[in-house]
Amino acid sequence: MTVTKITKLLKKALLENGDMAHALYEHELKEHIDDWYKGLKRDGGDVVFVVTENSGHVAMVLITRDKTVYVNEDARQELMKSWKVNYAKNLEMLIPSMVKDLMDGFVAITGFKVVNTKKPKKAKKAWGFGQKP
């Protein structure tokens, strides 16, 4: 498979809500969940997701810190929730390295920490002793 074809497959599956193959998840990903979870805990991350491609099919697994496992379309939905408005931008940035990993015969593994991006509320100005309002 070429870089261009794998790139198109990943974009279709991850960015265009394309179908993913459950049989590929069963064949290539399922047996490694415990290892990826141990790595997630060791690295202090919150989420790890793994993507694979084989014979034109894509599969994905996402594992959370509490060891909840999401597969394929459910994994994609959970990743969308985590990354919100940055989902497409993050994947556009990650897909080239994912393709490289897949071309080199590996699965593409990405771990991350979830960061609260809400702006803190501004503190109300308090007037202290000797200050004028």
Secondary structure as UniProt FT lines:
FT   HELIX           3..15
FT   HELIX           22..24
FT   HELIX           25..29
FT   HELIX           30..32
FT   HELIX           33..43
FT   STRAND          47..54
FT   TURN            55..56
FT   STRAND          57..64
FT   TURN            65..66
FT   STRAND          69..71
FT   HELIX           73..83
FT   HELIX           84..86
FT   HELIX           87..103
FT   TURN            104..105
FT   STRAND          108..112
FT   TURN            129..130
//
